[in-house]
Amino acid sequence: MQSQLRQKPFDGSVYVFRAKRADRLKLIYWDGSGLVMAYKRLEDNSFTWPAIKNGVMRLEPAQFEALFAGLDWRRVRPLEVAVPAAAE
């Protein structure tokens, strides 16, 4: 698997595979005791797929959650939190 994905399969990454019609996803990840596979199929829509660069797509955790929920992950933005004055 490592030679095919060019990544370490046990590093905490989630590997996502999409069907041609983009209505089904398979996820594989290592949970510390074994490989876990999850499958999701959308009834009426298709998943909005991120751009793939060098065979890899990278999403922030909130963006990944939106993708898996069938939402448009591109609309998810990280919150910008101001540093409290007492911390400076």
N, CA, C and O atoms as a GROMACS GRO file, in nm:
protein
  352
    1MET      N    1   0.083  -0.119   0.000
    1MET     CA    2   0.000   0.000   0.000
    1MET      C    3   0.087   0.126   0.000
    1MET      O    4   0.056   0.223  -0.069
    2GLN      N    5   0.195   0.125   0.076
    2GLN     CA    6   0.282   0.243   0.084
    2GLN      C    7   0.344   0.276  -0.050
    2GLN      O    8   0.355   0.394  -0.085
    3SER      N    9   0.384   0.175  -0.128
    3SER     CA   10   0.445   0.202  -0.259
    3SER      C   11   0.343   0.256  -0.358
    3SER      O   12   0.378   0.335  -0.445
    4GLN      N   13   0.218   0.217  -0.346
    4GLN     CA   14   0.114   0.263  -0.436
    4GLN      C   15   0.069   0.405  -0.403
    4GLN      O   16   0.049   0.486  -0.494
    5LEU      N   17   0.054   0.437  -0.276
    5LEU     CA   18   0.004   0.568  -0.234
    5LEU      C   19   0.114   0.671  -0.214
    5LEU      O   20   0.087   0.790  -0.204
    6ARG      N   21   0.237   0.625  -0.208
    6ARG     CA   22   0.352   0.712  -0.182
    6ARG      C   23   0.337   0.788  -0.051
    6ARG      O   24   0.388   0.900  -0.037
    7GLN      N   25   0.268   0.729   0.043
    7GLN     CA   26   0.247   0.784   0.177
    7GLN      C   27   0.259   0.670   0.276
    7GLN      O   28   0.250   0.553   0.238
    8LYS      N   29   0.279   0.702   0.402
    8LYS     CA   30   0.283   0.600   0.507
    8LYS      C   31   0.140   0.573   0.553
    8LYS      O   32   0.073   0.664   0.602
    9PRO      N   33   0.092   0.451   0.540
    9PRO     CA   34  -0.048   0.423   0.572
    9PRO      C   35  -0.081   0.428   0.721
    9PRO      O   36  -0.199   0.429   0.756
   10PHE      N   37   0.017   0.433   0.809
   10PHE     CA   38  -0.010   0.430   0.952
   10PHE      C   39   0.020   0.562   1.020
   10PHE      O   40   0.045   0.565   1.141
   11ASP      N   41   0.019   0.672   0.945
   11ASP     CA   42   0.055   0.803   1.001
   11ASP      C   43  -0.064   0.885   1.047
   11ASP      O   44  -0.047   1.001   1.083
   12GLY      N   45  -0.183   0.829   1.046
   12GLY     CA   46  -0.302   0.902   1.090
   12GLY      C   47  -0.380   0.966   0.977
   12GLY      O   48  -0.485   1.026   1.001
   13SER      N   49  -0.332   0.953   0.855
   13SER     CA   50  -0.404   1.009   0.740
   13SER      C   51  -0.526   0.924   0.707
   13SER      O   52  -0.530   0.804   0.736
   14VAL      N   53  -0.624   0.988   0.647
   14VAL     CA   54  -0.743   0.918   0.597
   14VAL      C   55  -0.731   0.913   0.446
   14VAL      O   56  -0.710   1.016   0.382
   15TYR      N   57  -0.743   0.796   0.389
   15TYR     CA   58  -0.733   0.778   0.245
   15TYR      C   59  -0.874   0.765   0.190
   15TYR      O   60  -0.951   0.679   0.232
   16VAL      N   61  -0.906   0.852   0.094
   16VAL     CA   62  -1.042   0.862   0.040
   16VAL      C   63  -1.039   0.822  -0.106
   16VAL      O   64  -0.958   0.871  -0.185
   17PHE      N   65  -1.129   0.732  -0.143
   17PHE     CA   66  -1.142   0.685  -0.280
   17PHE      C   67  -1.283   0.715  -0.326
   17PHE      O   68  -1.379   0.691  -0.254
   18ARG      N   69  -1.295   0.769  -0.447
   18ARG     CA   70  -1.424   0.812  -0.500
   18ARG      C   71  -1.463   0.727  -0.621
   18ARG      O   72  -1.377   0.690  -0.700
   19ALA      N   73  -1.591   0.698  -0.634
   19ALA     CA   74  -1.641   0.629  -0.752
   19ALA      C   75  -1.644   0.725  -0.871
   19ALA      O   76  -1.641   0.847  -0.852
   20LYS      N   77  -1.649   0.674  -0.991
   20LYS     CA   78  -1.648   0.758  -1.112
   20LYS      C   79  -1.762   0.859  -1.113
   20LYS      O   80  -1.743   0.973  -1.154
   21ARG      N   81  -1.880   0.818  -1.067
   21ARG     CA   82  -1.995   0.910  -1.067
   21ARG      C   83  -1.991   1.008  -0.952
   21ARG      O   84  -2.077   1.096  -0.944
   22ALA      N   85  -1.895   0.995  -0.862
   22ALA     CA   86  -1.876   1.084  -0.747
   22ALA      C   87  -1.993   1.080  -0.649
   22ALA      O   88  -2.014   1.175  -0.573
   23ASP      N   89  -2.069   0.972  -0.650
   23ASP     CA   90  -2.179   0.959  -0.554
   23ASP      C   91  -2.145   0.864  -0.440
   23ASP      O   92  -2.225   0.846  -0.348
   24ARG      N   93  -2.025   0.801  -0.444
   24ARG     CA   94  -1.983   0.707  -0.341
   24ARG      C   95  -1.839   0.734  -0.299
   24ARG      O   96  -1.754   0.767  -0.382
   25LEU      N   97  -1.813   0.718  -0.171
   25LEU     CA   98  -1.678   0.732  -0.116
   25LEU      C   99  -1.643   0.609  -0.034
   25LEU      O  100  -1.730   0.549   0.030
   26LYS      N  101  -1.515   0.572  -0.036
   26LYS     CA  102  -1.462   0.473   0.058
   26LYS      C  103  -1.346   0.540   0.129
   26LYS      O  104  -1.262   0.605   0.066
   27LEU      N  105  -1.342   0.525   0.260
   27LEU     CA  106  -1.234   0.581   0.341
   27LEU      C  107  -1.162   0.467   0.411
   27LEU      O  108  -1.225   0.372   0.459
   28ILE      N  109  -1.031   0.477   0.415
   28ILE     CA  110  -0.950   0.380   0.487
   28ILE      C  111  -0.856   0.457   0.577
   28ILE      O  112  -0.792   0.553   0.534
   29TYR      N  113  -0.847   0.414   0.703
   29TYR     CA  114  -0.753   0.476   0.796
   29TYR      C  115  -0.713   0.376   0.903
   29TYR      O  116  -0.784   0.279   0.929
   30TRP      N  117  -0.600   0.402   0.964
   30TRP     CA  118  -0.547   0.319   1.072
   30TRP      C  119  -0.592   0.379   1.203
   30TRP      O  120  -0.568   0.497   1.228
   31ASP      N  121  -0.658   0.300   1.290
   31ASP     CA  122  -0.706   0.353   1.418
   31ASP      C  123  -0.617   0.314   1.535
   31ASP      O  124  -0.653   0.338   1.650
   32GLY      N  125  -0.502   0.256   1.508
   32GLY     CA  126  -0.411   0.215   1.614
   32GLY      C  127  -0.415   0.067   1.642
   32GLY      O  128  -0.319   0.011   1.696
   33SER      N  129  -0.525   0.002   1.605
   33SER     CA  130  -0.534  -0.142   1.627
   33SER      C  131  -0.563  -0.219   1.498
   33SER      O  132  -0.554  -0.341   1.495
   34GLY      N  133  -0.597  -0.148   1.393
   34GLY     CA  134  -0.626  -0.212   1.265
   34GLY      C  135  -0.675  -0.110   1.164
   34GLY      O  136  -0.698   0.007   1.198
   35LEU      N  137  -0.690  -0.154   1.040
   35LEU     CA  138  -0.741  -0.066   0.935
   35LEU      C  139  -0.893  -0.062   0.943
   35LEU      O  140  -0.958  -0.164   0.963
   36VAL      N  141  -0.948   0.058   0.927
   36VAL     CA  142  -1.093   0.079   0.930
   36VAL      C  143  -1.135   0.126   0.791
   36VAL      O  144  -1.070   0.212   0.732
   37MET      N  145  -1.243   0.069   0.739
   37MET     CA  146  -1.296   0.115   0.611
   37MET      C  147  -1.438   0.165   0.633
   37MET      O  148  -1.521   0.098   0.696
   38ALA      N  149  -1.466   0.282   0.582
   38ALA     CA  150  -1.601   0.339   0.588
   38ALA      C  151  -1.648   0.364   0.446
   38ALA      O  152  -1.567   0.394   0.358
   39TYR      N  153  -1.776   0.351   0.424
   39TYR     CA  154  -1.834   0.366   0.291
   39TYR      C  155  -1.954   0.460   0.304
   39TYR      O  156  -2.032   0.450   0.398
   40LYS      N  157  -1.966   0.551   0.208
   40LYS     CA  158  -2.081   0.642   0.210
   40LYS      C  159  -2.130   0.662   0.067
   40LYS      O  160  -2.051   0.678  -0.026
   41ARG      N  161  -2.262   0.658   0.052
   41ARG     CA  162  -2.325   0.679  -0.078
   41ARG      C  163  -2.430   0.787  -0.065
   41ARG      O  164  -2.513   0.782   0.026
   42LEU      N  165  -2.427   0.884  -0.155
   42LEU     CA  166  -2.530   0.988  -0.156
   42LEU      C  167  -2.643   0.945  -0.249
   42LEU      O  168  -2.618   0.895  -0.358
   43GLU      N  169  -2.764   0.964  -0.205
   43GLU     CA  170  -2.880   0.922  -0.283
   43GLU      C  171  -2.906   1.013  -0.404
   43GLU      O  172  -2.927   0.963  -0.515
   44ASP      N  173  -2.906   1.145  -0.384
   44ASP     CA  174  -2.949   1.236  -0.490
   44ASP      C  175  -2.840   1.328  -0.542
   44ASP      O  176  -2.861   1.394  -0.644
   45ASN      N  177  -2.728   1.335  -0.478
   45ASN     CA  178  -2.624   1.430  -0.516
   45ASN      C  179  -2.493   1.358  -0.540
   45ASN      O  180  -2.484   1.235  -0.534
   46SER      N  181  -2.390   1.438  -0.568
   46SER     CA  182  -2.255   1.384  -0.580
   46SER      C  183  -2.164   1.466  -0.490
   46SER      O  184  -2.194   1.580  -0.455
   47PHE      N  185  -2.052   1.406  -0.453
   47PHE     CA  186  -1.956   1.474  -0.368
   47PHE      C  187  -1.880   1.578  -0.449
   47PHE      O  188  -1.843   1.554  -0.564
   48THR      N  189  -1.858   1.695  -0.389
   48THR     CA  190  -1.775   1.798  -0.450
   48THR      C  191  -1.631   1.759  -0.423
   48THR      O  192  -1.589   1.750  -0.308
   49TRP      N  193  -1.556   1.735  -0.528
   49TRP     CA  194  -1.423   1.678  -0.514
   49TRP      C  195  -1.315   1.785  -0.521
   49TRP      O  196  -1.317   1.868  -0.612
   50PRO      N  197  -1.221   1.784  -0.427
   50PRO     CA  198  -1.111   1.882  -0.429
   50PRO      C  199  -1.012   1.854  -0.541
   50PRO      O  200  -1.009   1.744  -0.597
   51ALA      N  201  -0.932   1.954  -0.571
   51ALA     CA  202  -0.826   1.936  -0.671
   51ALA      C  203  -0.722   1.839  -0.616
   51ALA      O  204  -0.692   1.838  -0.497
   52ILE      N  205  -0.669   1.758  -0.706
   52ILE     CA  206  -0.567   1.661  -0.668
   52ILE      C  207  -0.434   1.706  -0.726
   52ILE      O  208  -0.423   1.728  -0.847
   53LYS      N  209  -0.334   1.718  -0.640
   53LYS     CA  210  -0.200   1.759  -0.683
   53LYS      C  211  -0.103   1.648  -0.649
   53LYS      O  212  -0.091   1.609  -0.533
   54ASN      N  213  -0.034   1.598  -0.748
   54ASN     CA  214   0.062   1.488  -0.730
   54ASN      C  215  -0.005   1.366  -0.668
   54ASN      O  216   0.057   1.296  -0.588
   55GLY      N  217  -0.129   1.340  -0.706
   55GLY     CA  218  -0.200   1.223  -0.657
   55GLY      C  219  -0.256   1.236  -0.516
   55GLY      O  220  -0.307   1.138  -0.461
   56VAL      N  221  -0.247   1.357  -0.457
   56VAL     CA  222  -0.290   1.374  -0.318
   56VAL      C  223  -0.381   1.495  -0.307
   56VAL      O  224  -0.358   1.598  -0.372
   57MET      N  225  -0.486   1.484  -0.226
   57MET     CA  226  -0.568   1.601  -0.192
   57MET      C  227  -0.554   1.624  -0.042
   57MET      O  228  -0.546   1.529   0.035
   58ARG      N  229  -0.551   1.746  -0.004
   58ARG     CA  230  -0.535   1.779   0.138
   58ARG      C  231  -0.651   1.869   0.180
   58ARG      O  232  -0.682   1.968   0.115
   59LEU      N  233  -0.713   1.830   0.291
   59LEU     CA  234  -0.823   1.907   0.347
   59LEU      C  235  -0.801   1.926   0.496
   59LEU      O  236  -0.743   1.840   0.563
   60GLU      N  237  -0.847   2.039   0.546
   60GLU     CA  238  -0.850   2.062   0.690
   60GLU      C  239  -0.957   1.970   0.749
   60GLU      O  240  -1.047   1.928   0.677
   61PRO      N  241  -0.950   1.939   0.878
   61PRO     CA  242  -1.051   1.850   0.938
   61PRO      C  243  -1.196   1.894   0.915
   61PRO      O  244  -1.281   1.811   0.885
   62ALA      N  245  -1.225   2.022   0.928
   62ALA     CA  246  -1.362   2.069   0.908
   62ALA      C  247  -1.404   2.054   0.761
   62ALA      O  248  -1.520   2.023   0.732
   63GLN      N  249  -1.311   2.076   0.669
   63GLN     CA  250  -1.341   2.058   0.527
   63GLN      C  251  -1.369   1.910   0.497
   63GLN      O  252  -1.460   1.878   0.421
   64PHE      N  253  -1.291   1.821   0.557
   64PHE     CA  254  -1.314   1.678   0.538
   64PHE      C  255  -1.451   1.637   0.591
   64PHE      O  256  -1.522   1.561   0.526
   65GLU      N  257  -1.489   1.689   0.708
   65GLU     CA  258  -1.620   1.658   0.763
   65GLU      C  259  -1.731   1.704   0.670
   65GLU      O  260  -1.830   1.634   0.652
   66ALA      N  261  -1.714   1.823   0.610
   66ALA     CA  262  -1.814   1.873   0.516
   66ALA      C  263  -1.821   1.784   0.392
   66ALA      O  264  -1.930   1.753   0.344
   67LEU      N  265  -1.706   1.744   0.338
   67LEU     CA  266  -1.702   1.656   0.222
   67LEU      C  267  -1.776   1.526   0.253
   67LEU      O  268  -1.860   1.482   0.175
   68PHE      N  269  -1.745   1.464   0.366
   68PHE     CA  270  -1.807   1.336   0.402
   68PHE      C  271  -1.958   1.351   0.425
   68PHE      O  272  -2.033   1.257   0.402
   69ALA      N  273  -2.002   1.468   0.470
   69ALA     CA  274  -2.145   1.493   0.491
   69ALA      C  275  -2.218   1.523   0.360
   69ALA      O  276  -2.340   1.536   0.358
   70GLY      N  277  -2.142   1.534   0.250
   70GLY     CA  278  -2.204   1.564   0.122
   70GLY      C  279  -2.223   1.712   0.097
   70GLY      O  280  -2.294   1.751   0.004
   71LEU      N  281  -2.161   1.795   0.179
   71LEU     CA  282  -2.170   1.940   0.165
   71LEU      C  283  -2.056   1.991   0.077
   71LEU      O  284  -1.962   1.917   0.048
   72ASP      N  285  -2.065   2.115   0.034
   72ASP     CA  286  -1.958   2.175  -0.045
   72ASP      C  287  -1.848   2.218   0.050
   72ASP      O  288  -1.859   2.321   0.116
   73TRP      N  289  -1.742   2.142   0.057
   73TRP     CA  290  -1.631   2.166   0.150
   73TRP      C  291  -1.562   2.299   0.122
   73TRP      O  292  -1.495   2.352   0.211
   74ARG      N  293  -1.576   2.354   0.000
   74ARG     CA  294  -1.510   2.480  -0.034
   74ARG      C  295  -1.568   2.599   0.042
   74ARG      O  296  -1.505   2.705   0.049
   75ARG      N  297  -1.686   2.582   0.099
   75ARG     CA  298  -1.748   2.692   0.174
   75ARG      C  299  -1.707   2.693   0.320
   75ARG      O  300  -1.747   2.782   0.395
   76VAL      N  301  -1.628   2.596   0.362
   76VAL     CA  302  -1.582   2.587   0.501
   76VAL      C  303  -1.451   2.663   0.514
   76VAL      O  304  -1.355   2.635   0.442
   77ARG      N  305  -1.447   2.757   0.604
   77ARG     CA  306  -1.327   2.838   0.627
   77ARG      C  307  -1.287   2.827   0.773
   77ARG      O  308  -1.373   2.819   0.861
   78PRO      N  309  -1.157   2.825   0.800
   78PRO     CA  310  -1.115   2.822   0.940
   78PRO      C  311  -1.150   2.954   1.010
   78PRO      O  312  -1.145   3.061   0.949
   79LEU      N  313  -1.186   2.945   1.134
   79LEU     CA  314  -1.215   3.065   1.212
   79LEU      C  315  -1.086   3.138   1.243
   79LEU      O  316  -0.984   3.077   1.277
   80GLU      N  317  -1.090   3.267   1.231
   80GLU     CA  318  -0.975   3.348   1.268
   80GLU      C  319  -1.001   3.398   1.410
   80GLU      O  320  -1.094   3.476   1.434
   81VAL      N  321  -0.919   3.353   1.501
   81VAL     CA  322  -0.936   3.385   1.642
   81VAL      C  323  -0.828   3.483   1.682
   81VAL      O  324  -0.709   3.457   1.660
   82ALA      N  325  -0.868   3.595   1.741
   82ALA     CA  326  -0.772   3.695   1.786
   82ALA      C  327  -0.706   3.646   1.915
   82ALA      O  328  -0.770   3.585   2.000
   83VAL      N  329  -0.578   3.673   1.926
   83VAL     CA  330  -0.503   3.638   2.047
   83VAL      C  331  -0.544   3.734   2.157
   83VAL      O  332  -0.542   3.855   2.136
   84PRO      N  333  -0.582   3.683   2.274
   84PRO     CA  334  -0.620   3.772   2.384
   84PRO      C  335  -0.504   3.863   2.424
   84PRO      O  336  -0.388   3.821   2.420
   85ALA      N  337  -0.535   3.985   2.462
   85ALA     CA  338  -0.432   4.082   2.499
   85ALA      C  339  -0.347   4.032   2.617
   85ALA      O  340  -0.228   4.064   2.624
   86ALA      N  341  -0.406   3.956   2.708
   86ALA     CA  342  -0.333   3.905   2.823
   86ALA      C  343  -0.227   3.803   2.783
   86ALA      O  344  -0.133   3.781   2.859
   87ALA      N  345  -0.241   3.742   2.668
   87ALA     CA  346  -0.146   3.639   2.624
   87ALA      C  347  -0.024   3.700   2.554
   87ALA      O  348   0.074   3.630   2.531
   88GLU      N  349  -0.029   3.825   2.522
   88GLU     CA  350   0.082   3.886   2.449
   88GLU      C  351   0.193   3.930   2.540
   88GLU      O  352   0.293   3.983   2.494
   0.00000   0.00000   0.00000
